[in-house]
Amino acid sequence: MSTHFLFQPGEWLGTGQVSFSMSPDVLHFRTKWVVTESENRSFQCTQIVEIVGGDRIVNDFVIKPQGGSAFEIILENELLGPFSGTGVIE
């Protein structure tokens, strides 16, 4: 598959910022990913996103490679519930 961090077991830290078209505000955030590989070649991922000075959300993902450049992804969190789809690596 790919050497993208989502397909590499470990802990990954990041920071960033996000803005929305309906607001002039910019939100700064920190994120932590914990990625583990399951026996069935899928990856269990937990993402913790902390808005600086604000909320925290936890997202759980299951990622299953589907060939050289595609993967199935399932997202679940307490606000949205479960969602699934297909991802493509370019």
N, C-alpha and C positions, 0 to 999 in steps of 0.2 A: 504494500500500500504506500502510503506517503510517510515522510519523516515529520509531518506536522505534529505539533505537541499533543493534539487530541488522540494520536495513535502511539504515544510514548508514555508508558507508566511513569508516574512521578508527581511532584508538586510543582506548580507553576504560579508565579506571582506577576501581577501587572498593574498598571495605573493608566488612567486616561480621563477623557472628558467627553461629555455628550451635551448636545443642545437640541432643542426642538423648534420647529418652524413657527409655532404659535407663541413662543416666549423668547425674550432676549437673554434669559438666564443661561449660564453654563454650569453644569453639574460635574464636579470632579469626583472620581471614584477610584477605589482599589478593588482588585479582584484576585481571588485565589482559586486555582483549579487543582483538584486531586483526581488523578487518572489511574485506574487499575485495569488490568487486562483479565478477562474471564476465560475460562477453559474453552468456551465455544467461539473464540476469536472476536468477541465483542469487547467493548471498552465501557466501563462504568465511570462516569465523570460526575463530580460534584463541583459546582461553581458557587462561590460565595462572593456576592457583590456588595460592597459597602459604599454608600454615597457619603462623601466627606461631610461631616456635620449633620447627617441625616439617617435614612433608613438602611436596612440590610435585608437582602433577599438571598435565598438559597435555591438554586436550580439543580435538579438531578437529570442527567442525560444517560442514555444507552446509545452507543454508536456501533453499528455493525457494518464493516467493510463489505461492499458488494461488487468488487472488482478493482481494476486499476485506478479509476478516478471517481467512483461513486460510493456512497454510503447511505445506509438508513439511519435516521436519527429520531430518538424519542426524547422529548423534553417534558418534565413534570415539575411543577412547583405548587405551593398552597394557594396562590392567587389565581392561577390560570388553569390548573388541572393538567391532564396529559394532552400532548400534541405529538404528532409524528409526521415525518416527511422524508424526502430524499435530498441528499446533499451531493454537490459536485465539486471536485478539486480541479482547479485550472492550472 
